[in-house]
Structure formats: C-alpha cells, structure tokens
Amino acid sequence: MPLKTTVDIDGRIEDVDTVEYAGGLWLVPGWKSDVGRWRRPSHLIRIDTLPHQEDRSGHYRLKVPLPRDLFDPNFSVWSWVPGYEVGLPPYEMTFPMPETVQ
C-alpha cells in the first residue's frame, strides 16, 4: 500500500502517494487503471535524494517545493525537468485499487 508525502507543489500543499522502489522513495503523481482491481503509477518522481523528513507514522514531508510540471498527467520521461529524477515504473509494479466507501 502506498505511503503519503506532503509536498508543496507551486505553493499548494498536497498529500501525494509515495512508494519505495529500487532503494529509493518515489512520488506517484497519478495512477493508471490496470486489468481487474489493480492500478499502476503513471510515472515516478524520486524524493529520497531531496531534503525530506519522516514522522513517527511513516508519513513523509518534502522540505523543498516541486514544480507543477512534474505532476502533469501527460508527463513523459522525455519532458525533462532539470534537477529531478523522473521515470516510468516497471510493468510489474501494481497496487490494489483502493477500497471505495459505500
């Protein structure tokens, strides 16, 4: 299940899903539906190389603002934003869809 990170995105504070992958912490700016009850990250933004802190509950807070361009749903790895490591998730990286409240 994804973690959460509080992020300042161009002056707007948001909680963003976060996953641990390949020895790092990565923000998940958006999700794509996969087959059945599964979803995949649209793309990943590495944050463990940026100033951040973890609280006792395992929630993270990024200490530097991020540009909104990194969160564009049409972001491509070819849409380079200097100073940030951004990538596509591996095909096998899937997570269950969150339970909906009735």
Secondary structure, 3 states (H helix, E strand, C coil): CCEEEEEEECCEEEEEEEEEECCEEEEECCEEECCCCEEEECCEEECCCCCEEECCCCCEEECCCECHHHHCCCCCCCCCCCCCCEECCCCCCCEECCCCCC
